[in-house]
Amino acid sequence: MPNKEFIKNKINFIQQELGVLAEYSAFSLQEIVSDYLKHTLVERVLERIINDALDINQHIIVESNQGAPNDYKETFVALSKMDIFTAEFAAEISKSVGLRNILAHNYHKLDEEIFYNSIKNCLTDYTKYCDYILRFIDL
């Protein structure tokens, strides 16, 4: 049985970080990429939001005795198979894992336009994600 308090705390943190990210969504691409502090803050906030969602995903999967996914993207697919959200939503939000990996591990040079567009994508996707997860734990 998933720990509702653990999940609610993580959701609260994600929602707080989404509030911070929303403040930066008003800046232009140039304003974000040309300002080291803005760019770094947005990078870190995006990474923290995605990491907390992954923590929630893994917690739900483990505590629900589901098979362990092979990677982070599959944690979203696993939740869709548990009817927490749709497969279409899982496919969309799981794209953020690629961004998280680039930010966390510096795998490639960051495409600044994709990075900038990820602000709005994250605000949309992770707001929905929080709603889905809160609905799930209130069942």
SVG drawing of the C-alpha trace seen along z (x, -y; Angstrom):
<svg xmlns="http://www.w3.org/2000/svg" viewBox="-12 -39 40 47">
<polyline fill="none" stroke="black" stroke-width="0.4" points="0.0,0.0 1.6,-3.3 2.4,-5.8 -0.1,-8.7 1.8,-11.1 5.1,-10.5 3.2,-11.0 1.4,-14.2 4.7,-15.7 6.3,-15.0 3.3,-16.5 3.4,-19.6 7.0,-20.1 6.3,-19.6 3.5,-22.1 5.7,-24.6 8.4,-24.2 5.8,-24.6 5.0,-27.9 8.6,-29.0 8.8,-27.7 5.7,-29.6 7.4,-32.9 10.2,-32.1 7.8,-31.1 7.2,-34.9 10.8,-35.4 11.8,-35.1 14.2,-32.4 16.9,-35.0 16.3,-36.3 16.7,-32.7 19.6,-31.5 21.7,-34.7 21.3,-34.9 23.4,-32.3 21.4,-32.5 18.0,-32.3 19.2,-29.4 20.7,-27.5 17.6,-28.0 15.3,-26.8 17.5,-23.8 17.5,-22.8 13.8,-23.4 13.0,-21.2 15.3,-18.5 13.8,-18.5 10.2,-18.3 11.0,-15.4 13.1,-13.6 10.3,-13.9 7.8,-12.5 10.1,-9.6 10.4,-9.0 6.6,-8.9 6.3,-6.6 8.9,-4.2 7.2,-4.3 3.8,-3.5 5.2,-0.7 7.1,1.0 4.4,0.6 1.8,1.9 3.9,5.0 4.2,4.3 7.2,5.5 10.2,3.2 10.5,1.1 13.8,1.2 14.2,-2.6 12.7,-5.9 10.5,-6.3 8.9,-3.0 7.8,-4.1 5.3,-6.4 4.1,-3.5 3.7,-1.3 1.4,-3.9 -0.7,-4.0 -1.0,-0.2 -2.3,-0.7 -4.9,-3.0 -3.6,-6.0 -3.4,-8.0 -3.7,-7.2 -1.0,-5.6 -1.1,-8.8 -0.3,-10.9 2.4,-8.5 4.0,-8.7 4.0,-12.5 5.2,-13.1 7.9,-10.4 9.7,-12.6 10.8,-14.7 13.1,-11.9 15.3,-12.6 15.6,-16.2 16.3,-15.2 19.1,-12.9 20.7,-15.7 20.5,-18.1 21.6,-15.6 24.5,-14.0 25.4,-16.5 25.1,-13.8 24.8,-16.2 25.0,-19.9 21.7,-21.3 19.4,-22.5 18.4,-25.8 15.1,-26.1 14.0,-22.6 15.1,-23.5 13.1,-26.8 10.0,-25.0 10.3,-22.4 9.3,-25.1 5.7,-25.3 5.6,-21.6 6.6,-20.9 4.0,-23.3 1.3,-21.6 2.3,-18.0 3.3,-18.1 0.2,-20.0 -1.8,-17.2 0.5,-14.6 -0.2,-16.0 -3.9,-15.9 -3.8,-12.3 -1.6,-11.2 -3.8,-13.0 -6.9,-11.4 -5.2,-8.0 -4.3,-8.3 -7.8,-9.5 -9.4,-6.4"/>
</svg>
